[in-house]
Amino acid sequence: LPNTAGCFNSNEALRTLRLAREIGGWKLVKLEVLGDKKNLFPDMIETLKSTEILVKEGFKVMVYCTDDPLLAKKLEDNGASAIMPLASPIGSGLGLQNKVNISLIIKQSKVPVIVDAGIGTASDATIAMEMGCDGVLINSAIANAKNPIRMARAFKNAVISGRDSYLSG
């Protein structure tokens, strides 16, 4: 899946995804326009602009964003195929820092909501899934684990448990 991780403005992100489409024909992409190199928070002005352009060009855009419900709604209104709010800063492992905002995003969204960034433990994934998220994106917690295979299995089980809990009502 083409991803614009490492892009810090709309022009870089657009160029990256257009090249990916030319090379591999991808239409489903992950848009990630970062605002700063220290915290890796998304630049939402550039993200909104990029989303609108990419959707007009026929891309299906999964968008990494802040946990702001108003901006998440604007992304969806601009045609985002999935909303991917951060739980906490990328790689921090701090877990869900703002459950209220994530819940608001889930309740208002008609597209999948996938928590992206900051999930540090399997229990964080369970909580996100119990809240009604459609998925979680995990990297650092597995990549940095002493036993990544066991950690990946823990996350798999946590996601299944959290989703079952949510679906059970």
Solvent accessible surface area in square Angstrom, and as a share of the most:
residue,aa,sasa,rsa
1,L,113,0.56
2,P,16,0.10
3,N,61,0.31
4,T,1,0.00
5,A,62,0.48
6,G,48,0.47
7,C,12,0.07
8,F,60,0.25
9,N,56,0.29
10,S,2,0.01
11,N,117,0.60
12,E,74,0.33
13,A,0,0.00
14,L,9,0.04
15,R,162,0.59
16,T,50,0.29
17,L,0,0.00
18,R,86,0.31
19,L,81,0.40
20,A,14,0.11
21,R,67,0.24
22,E,133,0.60
23,I,143,0.73
24,G,42,0.41
25,G,50,0.48
26,W,111,0.39
27,K,121,0.51
28,L,80,0.40
29,V,0,0.00
30,K,11,0.05
31,L,0,0.00
32,E,11,0.05
33,V,0,0.00
34,L,6,0.03
35,G,44,0.43
36,D,51,0.26
37,K,159,0.67
38,K,179,0.76
39,N,61,0.31
40,L,50,0.25
41,F,74,0.31
42,P,9,0.06
43,D,42,0.22
44,M,18,0.08
45,I,139,0.71
46,E,32,0.14
47,T,0,0.00
48,L,32,0.16
49,K,96,0.41
50,S,0,0.00
51,T,0,0.00
52,E,74,0.33
53,I,57,0.29
54,L,0,0.00
55,V,45,0.26
56,K,157,0.66
57,E,64,0.28
58,G,43,0.41
59,F,8,0.03
60,K,118,0.50
61,V,0,0.00
62,M,30,0.13
63,V,0,0.00
64,Y,1,0.00
65,C,1,0.00
66,T,32,0.19
67,D,27,0.14
68,D,47,0.24
69,P,21,0.13
70,L,136,0.68
71,L,46,0.23
72,A,1,0.01
73,K,66,0.28
74,K,111,0.47
75,L,0,0.00
76,E,23,0.10
77,D,101,0.52
78,N,44,0.23
79,G,33,0.32
80,A,4,0.03
81,S,37,0.24
82,A,5,0.04
83,I,1,0.00
84,M,1,0.01
85,P,0,0.00
86,L,13,0.06
87,A,2,0.01
88,S,2,0.01
89,P,34,0.22
90,I,59,0.30
91,G,46,0.44
92,S,47,0.30
93,G,35,0.34
94,L,108,0.54
95,G,1,0.01
96,L,19,0.09
97,Q,117,0.52
98,N,52,0.27
99,K,100,0.42
100,V,105,0.60
101,N,33,0.17
102,I,1,0.00
103,S,29,0.18
104,L,85,0.42
105,I,0,0.00
106,I,29,0.15
107,K,161,0.68
108,Q,58,0.26
109,S,21,0.13
110,K,177,0.75
111,V,33,0.19
112,P,62,0.39
113,V,2,0.01
114,I,31,0.15
115,V,0,0.00
116,D,6,0.03
117,A,10,0.08
118,G,5,0.05
119,I,10,0.05
120,G,16,0.15
121,T,68,0.39
122,A,23,0.18
123,S,68,0.44
124,D,22,0.11
125,A,0,0.00
126,T,28,0.17
127,I,60,0.31
128,A,0,0.00
129,M,5,0.02
130,E,76,0.34
131,M,40,0.18
132,G,7,0.06
133,C,0,0.00
134,D,74,0.38
135,G,14,0.13
136,V,26,0.15
137,L,72,0.36
138,I,38,0.19
139,N,103,0.53
140,S,35,0.22
141,A,15,0.12
142,I,42,0.21
143,A,67,0.52
144,N,120,0.62
145,A,22,0.17
146,K,210,0.89
147,N,75,0.38
148,P,58,0.36
149,I,134,0.68
150,R,152,0.55
151,M,55,0.25
152,A,41,0.32
153,R,121,0.44
154,A,38,0.30
155,F,8,0.03
156,K,128,0.54
157,N,80,0.41
158,A,10,0.08
159,V,41,0.23
160,I,87,0.44
161,S,62,0.40
162,G,0,0.00
163,R,72,0.26
164,D,86,0.44
165,S,49,0.32
166,Y,94,0.36
167,L,115,0.57
168,S,94,0.61
169,G,105,1.01
